[in-house]
Amino acid sequence: MGEIHPITAFDGINAEIYNGREQRAKTQYREKSKATINHKLSKCKRGSRRWKKLKRAKNKTLAALTSQLRDMRHKITSCFVSTCRERKIETIVIGDIKNIRQSVNYGKKANQKLHQWAFSKFQHMITYKAKAVGINVETEDEAYTSQTCPSCRHRQKKNNRNYKCSKCGWNGHRDVVGASNILTKYQGWLFNPVVGAVVSPGGVRFNPHLRRLDKWSPFAGLKSSKPPTRKQRSTRL
């Protein structure tokens, strides 16, 4: 899972990158809207008519944007899980990055992006949706996985999205390098699925009509917690 690419998957043969730039732009817009309204609220007397009007506008705007972001996460994770189900994947291994905010310091702007990064929500959605279709979900420490060459194990830092090993010349996408190393680390360092050049990864870009590849739904069979309406009660009678 990444801040720009929320999901980069590799199964030993195929690699897929899920683009999350629109979700990141929506998150940044939400934070800017919140800051703008908070600045106006700070100039108003608490409890005044204008203060209440701005407060209602803030709650309405944030609720709408939060709902849109939740919809994006659901569509991306549902598409990913249905792809795993179609390919008969038995286990999904997710990189463990729960302490990344406390362990790194990249500066003010980069740290702000890290704190806006909803990786735990993506992980939660993938976990319960995968378990609903019988796919096991486990975590693996991803330390140095995007810096290690999957072919010769040479370690080096990269500042861009392309990874080219200075020792053996292996070339590939940096996020795919991390995903392949997580798979290798989970299965044991003796097993290395990357034996040569990796085929260019497929891309999945978010759009409002992004959906699952099948008719499966994580909510199938769940009973609604809402009480029946008057029309439903009369129909039952």
Backbone as a ProteinNet text record, in pm:
[ID]
protein_1_A
[PRIMARY]
MGEIHPITAFDGINAEIYNGREQRAKTQYREKSKATINHKLSKCKRGSRRWKKLKRAKNKTLAALTSQLRDMRHKITSCFVSTCRERKIETIVIGDIKNIRQSVNYGKKANQKLHQWAFSKFQHMITYKAKAVGINVETEDEAYTSQTCPSCRHRQKKNNRNYKCSKCGWNGHRDVVGASNILTKYQGWLFNPVVGAVVSPGGVRFNPHLRRLDKWSPFAGLKSSKPPTRKQRSTRL
[TERTIARY]
84.5	0	88.4	50.4	128	40	104.2	29.4	-28.9	46.1	-4.9	-80.2	-21.7	-85.1	-132.2	-260.9	-309.5	-288.8	-286.2	-263.5	-168.7	-61.1	24.5	37.1	-12.2	-20.9	70.3	130.1	215.5	195	166.1	140.6	247.2	361.5	468.3	473.7	361.2	353	300.1	183.2	116.5	135.5	145.5	154.9	50.1	-17.8	-120.5	-101.3	-116.8	-104.6	-237	-293.1	-419.3	-386.4	-426.8	-394.2	-487.3	-428.9	-509.1	-490.4	-447.9	-423.9	-552.6	-663.2	-789.4	-834.8	-812.6	-846.8	-759.8	-629.6	-540.5	-580.8	-619.1	-662.4	-789.2	-880.8	-1004.2	-973.1	-877.5	-838	-777.2	-689.6	-628.6	-733	-831.2	-938.5	-1021.2	-1045	-1120.5	-1045.8	-915.4	-837.2	-829.9	-819.2	-816.4	-951	-1060.5	-1193.6	-1213	-1165.6	-1175.7	-1096.5	-975.2	-891.1	-953.8	-1014.4	-1077.2	-1194.8	-1280.2	-1397.8	-1355.8	-1255.4	-1207.4	-1150.1	-1085.4	-1031.8	-1145.8	-1253.5	-1369	-1438.4	-1444.1	-1506.8	-1429.2	-1297.6	-1214.8	-1240.3	-1297.4	-1325.3	-1466.9	-1544.8	-1684.3	-1697.5	-1798.2	-1828	-1898.9	-1850.9	-1907.6	-2054.7	-2141.1	-2284.1	-2362.6	-2293.3	-2363.6	-2430.8	-2514.4	-2585.4	-2488.2	-2389	-2291.2	-2208	-2173.3	-2096.3	-2173.7	-2304	-2386.9	-2400.8	-2410.6	-2422.6	-2295.3	-2181.8	-2055.4	-2034.7	-2079.8	-2067.1	-2148.9	-2270.3	-2353.7	-2290.3	-2234.8	-2169.3	-2047.3	-1972.2	-1855	-1896	-1996.5	-2040.4	-2094.7	-2169.1	-2226.1	-2117.1	-2020.1	-1910.9	-1824.7	-1786.3	-1700.5	-1770.8	-1901.4	-1976.8	-1982.1	-2003.3	-2010.1	-1876	-1767.6	-1634.9	-1590.5	-1622	-1588.4	-1662.7	-1788.5	-1867.1	-1808.5	-1763.7	-1702.7	-1572.7	-1491.2	-1366.5	-1392.6	-1494.3	-1528.7	-1574.9	-1651.5	-1697.1	-1578.4	-1479.3	-1359.9	-1286	-1268.3	-1196.2	-1270.7	-1403	-1482.2	-1469.4	-1474.4	-1467.7	-1330.6	-1224.7	-1089.4	-1065.6	-1101.4	-1076.4	-1166.3	-1290.3	-1378.7	-1328.6	-1279	-1222.2	-1099.5	-1016	-895.9	-930.6	-1021.7	-1057.7	-1124.8	-1210	-1276	-1174.6	-1068.9	-961.6	-888.4	-858.7	-794.6	-882.3	-1012	-1103.8	-1108.6	-1106.9	-1110.7	-984.7	-870.5	-744	-718.4	-816	-809.8	-691.6	-670.7	-567.5	-615.2	-529.2	-566.3	-528.3	-420.6	-373	-328.9	-372.4	-326.6	-232	-110.6	-10.3	4	-22.6	-17.7	104.6	175.2	290.8	249.6	319.7	287.8	355.4	275.1	330.3	259.2	213.8	131.5	206.6	339.3	416.2	496.3	457.7	537.3	535.1	424.1	415.4	510.4	535.6	623.3	769.8	797.4	934.8	1007.8	936.5	1002.2	967.3	1053.5	1030.8	1084.1	992.9	1031.1	1012	979.7	953.6	805.2	771.2	635.4	534.3	561.5	464.8	449.3	560	554.4	488.5	518.1	455.9	305.7	262.4	119.2	49.8	114	57.3	49.7	153	151.6	36.5	8.5	-99.9	-237.3	-244.2	-370.4	-387.2	-285.3	-283.2	-369.3	-475.4	-571.6	-538.2	-412.9	-373	-443.8	-473.4	-541.7	-684.3	-750.2	-885.8	-883.4	-783.1	-768.6	-743.3	-656.6	-625.3	-748.1	-826.1	-946.7	-1047.4	-1067.3	-1162.5	-1117.4	-988.6	-937	-954.3	-928.5	-934	-1073.5	-1174.1	-1306.8	-1371.4	-1337.4	-1392.8	-1328.4	-1198.8	-1130	-1178.7	-1194.5	-1241.8	-1384.7	-1463.1	-1600.4	-1606.8	-1500.8	-1498.6	-1397.6	-1351.3	-1265	-1117.8	-1071.9	-930.9	-865.8	-756.9	-684.8	-602.9	-591.7	-515.4	-411.8	-285.9	-177.4	-93.5	-12.4	75.7	221.7	306	450.2	525	631	712.1	771.1	751.4	798.3	921.9	999	1120.8	1218.6	1261.8	1361.4	1315	1187.6	1142.2	1143.9	1122.8	1127.2	1268.5	1365.9	1505.1	1591.9	1538.2	1616.6	1588.6	1693.7	1678.4	1621.2	1511.6	1452.9	1533.5	1633.9	1713.4	1842.2	1919.8	2048.9	2053.9	1944.8	1932.8	2018	2074.5	2150.7	2054.9	2094.9	2006.7	2055	1960.8	1992.5	1865	1880	1765.6	1736.4	1606.3	1563.4	1471.4	1486	1404.6	1288.4	1285.2	1176	1104.2	1008.9	925.5	993	1101.7	1170.6	1288.8	1298.6	1407.9	1502.3	1628.4	1730.2	1848.8	1876.2	1984	2118.7	2200.2	2333.2	2432.4	2393.5	2484.5	2459.3	2332.3	2302.3	2226.2	2177.9	2107.6	1960.6	1905.8	1763.1	1680.5	1573.3	1493.8	1346.1	1274.7	1132.7	1071.8	938.9	867.8	896.7	920.6	960.9	853.4	726.6	619.8	606.3	629.6	626.5	743.4	858.4	973.8	936.9	869.9	828.1	729.1	631.4	531	593.8	686.5	751.3	839	905.9	990.4	907.5	788.8	699.5	656.6	625.3	588.6	705.2	824.8	943.6	973.1	959.3	985.5	886.6	760.8	657.3	679.2	719	736.8	876	966.5	1102.5	1199.7	1314.7	1410.1	1465.3	1455.8	1505.5	1416.5	1289.4	1197.6	1192.7	1228.2	1229.1	1150.1	1027.9	946.6	1000.4	1092.4	1146.1	1275.5	1269.5	1387	1446.7	1377	1426.2	1351.3	1337.8	1264.6	1115.7	1052.9	910.1	833.1	725.5	641.7	583.5	567	511.9	380.1	363.9	242.2	119	5.6	-120.6	-169.3	-239.5	-287.2	-437.9	-484.5	-627.6	-648.9	-710.2	-734.7	-876.9	-890.2	-1023.4	-1112.1	-1237.5	-1340.9	-1471.1	-1570.2	-1695.1	-1768.9	-1738.9	-1809	-1723.1	-1610.2	-1526.5	-1605.9	-1598.9	-1678.7	-1606.8	-1669	-1613.9	-1618.8	-1537.6	-1538.2	-1647.4	-1712.3	-1819.2	-1935.5	-2034.8	-2154	-2143.8	-2024.6	-2008.8	-2019.7	-2079	-2089.3	-2053.3	-1971.5	-1936.3	-2054.5	-2163.2	-2280.8	-2391.9	-2364.3	-2467.5	-2502.3	-2630.6	-2676.6	-2686.6	-2638.2	-2645.2	-2784.1	-2839.8	-2970.9	-2957.7	-3053.1	-3051.3	-3087.2	-3017.7	-3044	-3156.1	-3203.3	-3309.3	-3444.6	-3530.3	-3662.7	-3746.4	-3838.8	-3921.2	-4012.3	-4036.8	-4124.5	-4269.4	-4359.8	-4502.1	-4555.4	-4506.4	-4551.1	-4504.9	-4381.5	-4331.3	-4409	-4443.4	-4518.6	-4657.7	-4720.7	-4853.9	-4848.9	-4741.2	-4729	-4713.2	-4636.7	-4617.4	-4748.2	-4826.4	-4952.9	-5050.4
-118.7	0	124.2	221.6	343.7	466.4	581.8	706.6	752	730.5	763.4	646.3	527.7	405.1	325	330.5	264.6	113.9	52.7	-91.3	-118	-189	-244.6	-393	-475.5	-619.7	-695.4	-803.8	-890.4	-1033.6	-1125	-1264.3	-1359.8	-1306.4	-1389.4	-1386.2	-1350	-1342.7	-1206.3	-1171.2	-1046.8	-939.8	-816.4	-702	-599.1	-542.6	-440.7	-324.8	-204	-83.3	-8.8	18	91.6	238.2	323.1	464.9	535.2	609.4	677.8	828	884.8	1029.5	1109.7	1060.6	1133.9	1132.2	1020.3	1012.5	1106.9	1115.2	1205.7	1351.4	1384.4	1520.4	1555.8	1458.7	1482.3	1502.4	1427.6	1442.9	1580.3	1623.9	1756.2	1867.1	1849.6	1948.2	1954.8	1838.8	1837	1912.7	1891.6	1959.4	2109.4	2151	2294.5	2359.3	2289	2341.3	2356.6	2257	2264.7	2383	2404.9	2515.4	2650.4	2661.5	2787.7	2823.5	2725.5	2751.5	2776.3	2703.4	2726.2	2866.9	2916.4	3053	3155	3131.6	3222.4	3210.8	3088.6	3068.5	3139.6	3144.5	3207.6	3357.4	3416.3	3560.1	3591.7	3488.8	3508.8	3483.6	3544.5	3519.6	3385	3302	3169.4	3178.2	3109	3109.3	3212.5	3298.3	3400.2	3337.7	3417.9	3366.2	3324.5	3407.4	3373.7	3251.4	3242.9	3127.1	2998.2	3000.1	2880.6	2845.1	2947.4	2924	2859.7	2912.8	2855.1	2714.7	2692.7	2560.1	2457.3	2494.4	2403.8	2377.2	2482.3	2465.5	2373.6	2387.1	2302	2155.8	2130.7	1992.3	1928.9	2007.7	1955.8	1924.6	2016.5	1996.5	1877.3	1868.6	1759.2	1624.5	1622.7	1497.6	1448.2	1540.4	1502.8	1451.5	1521.9	1481.3	1350.4	1332	1206.7	1089.8	1111.3	1007.3	971.3	1071.8	1046.9	968.5	1001.9	930.1	785.7	764.5	628.5	545.6	609.4	541.5	502.7	591.4	560.4	440.5	439.7	328.2	197.4	202.5	79.9	26.8	113.9	70	13.9	77.7	29.4	-106.3	-120.2	-246.6	-358.6	-327.7	-431.2	-482.4	-391.6	-431.6	-519.4	-484.4	-563.1	-702.1	-710.7	-840.4	-929.7	-872.9	-954	-1004.8	-924.6	-971.4	-1089	-1080.1	-1191.8	-1315.9	-1294.6	-1408.5	-1473.6	-1392.3	-1444.9	-1525.3	-1481.7	-1551.8	-1663.3	-1687.3	-1796.2	-1780.4	-1656.7	-1628.4	-1679.8	-1748.4	-1805.4	-1715	-1638.5	-1553	-1417.5	-1311.4	-1175.8	-1132.2	-1093.7	-1049.5	-898	-827.6	-681.1	-636	-538.2	-483	-410.6	-437.6	-378.6	-242.5	-135	1.3	82.4	16.5	83.5	190.9	182.8	281	375.3	387.9	467.5	615.9	665.1	808.2	846.8	754.8	786	758.7	678.1	635.1	718.4	803.6	880.9	1028.8	1112.5	1256.6	1311.1	1336.7	1379.4	1529.9	1603.4	1744.6	1775.1	1903.6	1946.6	1896.4	1917.1	1879.6	1728.7	1656.5	1510.8	1448.1	1502.1	1449.9	1474.2	1587.4	1615	1511	1473.1	1370.1	1235.6	1205.8	1079.8	1073.7	1186.2	1187.8	1184.6	1221.2	1212.3	1076.6	993.7	863.3	764.4	714	625.9	478.9	438.8	301.1	200.6	239.7	146.5	118.5	218.9	197.8	105.3	122.3	30.8	-111.1	-125.8	-258	-323.4	-244.9	-299	-345.9	-265.6	-302.5	-427.1	-433.2	-551.4	-674.8	-661.9	-777.1	-835.2	-752.8	-810.5	-853.2	-786.9	-827.8	-957.6	-972	-1095.4	-1214	-1193.4	-1302.5	-1343	-1248.3	-1279.5	-1376.9	-1383.2	-1475.4	-1587.4	-1605.5	-1718.4	-1697.6	-1573.2	-1544.7	-1502.9	-1568.8	-1538.1	-1409.9	-1329.1	-1204.5	-1205.1	-1181.8	-1176	-1051.8	-1015.8	-898.7	-942.4	-861.1	-889.3	-757	-755.9	-634.7	-596.9	-471.3	-430.8	-340.8	-349.2	-268.3	-300.5	-197.1	-204.1	-284.3	-317.7	-398	-319.9	-187.2	-107.5	-61.3	-92.9	-54.7	-173.6	-294.9	-415.9	-469.2	-496.9	-553.1	-694.3	-724.6	-858.3	-966	-926.3	-1023.9	-1061.6	-958.9	-988.3	-951.1	-892.9	-853.2	-732.4	-663.5	-541.4	-431.9	-355.7	-253.7	-114	-31.5	107.6	189.9	320	409.8	469.7	492.7	553	671.1	777.4	897.3	906.7	819.4	824.3	690.8	678	558.7	441.7	467.2	361.2	310	177.4	117	47.4	89.1	24.1	-9.6	-138.4	-184.6	-143.9	-81.1	-37.7	-153.4	-268.5	-383.9	-481.9	-521.4	-621.5	-562.9	-438.1	-374.1	-407.6	-479.5	-513.7	-385.5	-380.6	-258.6	-290.1	-203.3	-224.3	-110.3	-112.9	-11.3	-29.5	81.3	73.4	7.8	38.8	-20.5	-169.7	-211.1	-354	-425.6	-357.5	-412.9	-440.3	-342.7	-361.5	-475.9	-485.2	-591.5	-728.5	-739.2	-868.1	-910.1	-813.8	-847.4	-886.9	-828.1	-869.9	-1014.3	-1050.3	-1188.6	-1282.8	-1244.3	-1327.2	-1341.7	-1232.6	-1234.4	-1323.6	-1320.2	-1402.3	-1550.7	-1584.3	-1724.3	-1777.3	-1689.1	-1730.3	-1677.4	-1631.9	-1568	-1665	-1796.6	-1892.1	-1895.4	-1858.6	-1855.8	-1714.5	-1699.5	-1567.6	-1574.3	-1516.2	-1523.6	-1440.1	-1346	-1259.5	-1320.7	-1383.5	-1448.1	-1365.5	-1266	-1181.7	-1051.4	-991.1	-864.9	-888.8	-806.4	-817.6	-746.4	-808.9	-746.6	-617.4	-517.1	-389	-410.8	-352.7	-376.1	-315.9	-380.6	-325.4	-217.8	-119.5	-8.6	-9.2	24.7	38.9	180.5	263.5	402	416.8	489.3	505.9	589	546.4	625.5	601.3	690.6	675.5	545	478.6	353.9	230.8	246.8	132.3	35.2	-92.8	-190.8	-325	-421	-555.5	-625.3	-729.2	-807.5	-913	-932.2	-1031.4	-970.3	-1051.6	-1003.2	-1020	-1060.6	-1078.9	-946.2	-951.6	-832.9	-869.3	-789.8	-819.5	-806	-742.5	-722.2	-822.5	-919	-1016.7	-1101.3	-1116.9	-1198.7	-1125.1	-1002.1	-925.9	-863.9	-873.2	-815.8	-668.1	-592	-448.8	-422.8	-327.5	-291.3	-188.6	-136	-36.8	-103.2	-42.4	-100.5	-93.9	-187.4	-187	-65.2	-16.4	98.5	57.2	157.1	129	45.1	75.1	0.3	-145	-169.8	-306.2	-380.9	-314.9	-381.6	-419.5	-330.2	-359.5	-473.5	-481.3	-589.2	-722.6	-723.1	-848.5	-894.7	-801.1	-838.7	-892.9
0	0	0	-85.2	-95	-83.3	-68.9	-53.5	-187.1	-297.1	-429.8	-489.5	-478.4	-526.6	-404.8	-372	-250.7	-251.4	-371.1	-381.1	-498.1	-471	-575.8	-547.1	-637.8	-613.9	-709.6	-659.1	-739.6	-692.6	-786.1	-750.4	-801.6	-840.9	-894.1	-1045.4	-1108.4	-1254.8	-1298	-1245.3	-1283.6	-1176.8	-1221.9	-1131	-1171.5	-1071.5	-1096.1	-1000.6	-1054.6	-974.4	-977.7	-860.3	-848.7	-822	-913.7	-904.4	-805.8	-712.9	-612	-610.8	-725.2	-729.5	-710.7	-765.4	-748.7	-603.9	-536.7	-395.4	-313.4	-348.1	-276	-300	-425.2	-455.5	-378.1	-365.9	-290.3	-141.9	-90.2	50.2	74.8	-15.4	-2	-11	-100.3	-112.2	15.7	77.7	203.8	313.4	322.4	425.9	401.7	274.3	242.8	273.4	242.1	272.7	422.5	497.7	643.8	698.5	646.2	693.6	659.4	540.8	498.8	589.2	615.3	699.8	844.1	892.3	1029.3	1046.2	939.9	945.3	956.4	883	891.4	1026.2	1080.5	1211.3	1321.6	1307.6	1410.9	1421.6	1315.8	1315.3	1362.6	1389.7	1433.6	1583.6	1639.9	1780.2	1792.6	1881.6	1898.6	1938.9	1865.6	1894.5	1816.7	1741.7	1663.5	1541.7	1473.9	1356.6	1246.3	1217.9	1113.9	1153.4	1282.7	1330.2	1308.6	1340.2	1321.2	1172.9	1088.1	943.8	888.4	930.7	885.8	940.5	1062.5	1123.3	1045.6	1006.8	927.1	790.7	729.6	599.5	611.6	719.6	742.1	757.7	841.1	863.6	735.4	656.8	533.4	430.8	417.8	321.6	359.3	485.7	530.2	520.9	550.4	541.1	396.3	302.1	160.5	110.6	143.6	97.8	162.6	290.3	358.4	296.5	260.2	194.2	58.2	-16.9	-147.5	-133.1	-34.3	-11.5	29.6	112.8	154.4	33.9	-56.1	-177.1	-265.6	-276.9	-355.6	-298.9	-166.9	-104.1	-122.9	-110.6	-129.4	-271.5	-370	-508.9	-543.3	-494.6	-522.7	-457.2	-330	-259	-309.9	-346.2	-400.1	-534.3	-617.7	-746.4	-724.8	-627.9	-599.7	-548.2	-450.8	-392.3	-496.2	-581.5	-683.7	-786.5	-813.5	-902.2	-839.7	-709.2	-639.2	-641	-623.5	-624.7	-762.2	-867.5	-1003.9	-1035.3	-981.1	-1005.7	-905.1	-816.6	-718.5	-623.8	-578.1	-477.9	-342.3	-269.9	-140.2	-23.7	-38.5	70.8	16.5	81.6	50.5	161.6	124.6	221.9	210	318.9	320.9	399.3	345	414.6	542	649.7	780.4	791.8	790.7	798.6	906.6	1012.1	1112.4	1191.2	1198.7	1275.5	1187	1060.2	967.3	1001.5	1057	1088.6	1200.9	1293.9	1406.5	1375.4	1273.8	1248.3	1143.5	1067.9	962.4	977.1	919.5	918.2	786.2	692.1	558.6	536.4	641.3	626	640.7	646.1	675.1	572.8	442.2	339.4	328.2	328.3	317.2	439.8	558.1	679.8	680	622.9	613.9	526.1	414.4	327.3	397.7	479.5	553.1	652	717.5	815.8	749.1	621.2	547.1	478.8	487.2	420.6	498.7	436.5	504.8	481.1	509.9	481.2	572.1	695.4	786	739.8	679.5	628.1	507.3	420.3	307.4	356.2	455.4	507.4	570.2	644.5	707.1	601.8	496.9	392.2	316.4	284.5	214.9	301.5	430.8	521.7	530.4	559.3	579.9	448.8	338.3	208.8	160.9	185.4	145.5	228	358.4	443.6	408.4	356	317.5	201	120.8	5.5	26.5	151.3	182.7	153.5	141.8	118.3	249.2	283.2	406.1	388	493.9	490.5	602	567.6	664.6	638.7	736.4	723.4	728.8	667.2	664.2	675.2	754	769.9	634.5	594.2	461.7	467.2	574.5	587.2	474.5	403.2	295.7	173.9	164.1	50.2	-80.2	-74.5	-196.9	-231.6	-145.7	-169.8	-211	-201.3	-227.3	-366.9	-441.2	-575.3	-564.4	-631.6	-621.5	-692	-770	-843.5	-770.6	-724.7	-661.1	-513.5	-457.8	-317.1	-280.6	-380.7	-351.9	-306	-203.9	-147.1	-183.3	-230.2	-263.4	-258.3	-231	-223.2	-360.6	-384.1	-509.9	-480.7	-558.8	-539.2	-637.4	-737.7	-834.9	-837.7	-929.6	-936.5	-1007.3	-1075.8	-1148.1	-1066.6	-1054.3	-978.9	-1077.6	-1077.6	-1159.7	-1070.9	-1060	-971.7	-1028.7	-944.9	-988.3	-993.6	-940	-935.8	-1050.3	-1068.5	-1172.1	-1290.4	-1278.3	-1388.3	-1398.3	-1296.9	-1301.1	-1297.8	-1377.3	-1391	-1371.7	-1299.1	-1277	-1198.1	-1182.6	-1105.8	-957	-887.5	-747.2	-660	-683.7	-602.8	-630.1	-755.4	-787.9	-721.2	-711.8	-640.3	-495	-430.6	-291.7	-276.5	-367.5	-359.8	-380.7	-476.9	-502.3	-385.1	-321.7	-206.7	-84.9	-70.2	38.8	18.1	-107.2	-139	-111.8	-155.1	-132.8	16.1	90.1	234	307.2	262.8	326.5	298.9	177.2	140.4	172.7	209.6	241.5	138.6	184.7	94.8	-9.9	15.8	-82.9	-206.3	-189.2	-302.9	-358	-482.6	-545.3	-675.3	-678.5	-799.7	-914.8	-885.6	-990.2	-1041.7	-1157.5	-1214.5	-1328	-1373.3	-1482.1	-1482.2	-1598.5	-1610.3	-1590.7	-1509.3	-1484.2	-1594.8	-1640.7	-1742.9	-1686.6	-1772.7	-1728.1	-1655	-1537.2	-1458.3	-1524	-1499.5	-1546.1	-1451.3	-1504.4	-1422.3	-1407.6	-1288.2	-1260.8	-1209.4	-1291.9	-1254.3	-1201	-1090.4	-1032.5	-1123.7	-1134.3	-1200.6	-1126.8	-1139.9	-1063.7	-1088.5	-1201.5	-1234.5	-1210.2	-1138.1	-1106.1	-1019.6	-1054.4	-981	-975.4	-909.3	-898.9	-1034.2	-1047.7	-1170.7	-1169.4	-1054.8	-1043	-966.2	-933.5	-864.4	-713.3	-665.4	-521.7	-447.9	-329.5	-245.8	-102.7	-35	104.7	198.6	151.4	236	206.1	117.1	82.4	204.4	230.9	342.5	474.3	481.3	605.8	621.4	739.7	766.4	799	753.8	780.6	925.8	986.7	1126.1	1138.8	1024.3	1027.9	1052.9	1132.6	1155.8	1029.1	1008.7	888.1	882	762.5	743.9	762	765.6	783.1	666.7	545	427	436.2	483.5	497.3	603.3	714.5	819.7	772.4	696.7	646.2	544.7	467.5	369.8	438.2	548.3	622	684.3	732.1	792.4	686.7
[MASK]
+++++++++++++++++++++++++++++++++++++++++++++++++++++++++++++++++++++++++++++++++++++++++++++++++++++++++++++++++++++++++++++++++++++++++++++++++++++++++++++++++++++++++++++++++++++++++++++++++++++++++++++++++++++++++++++++++++++++++++++

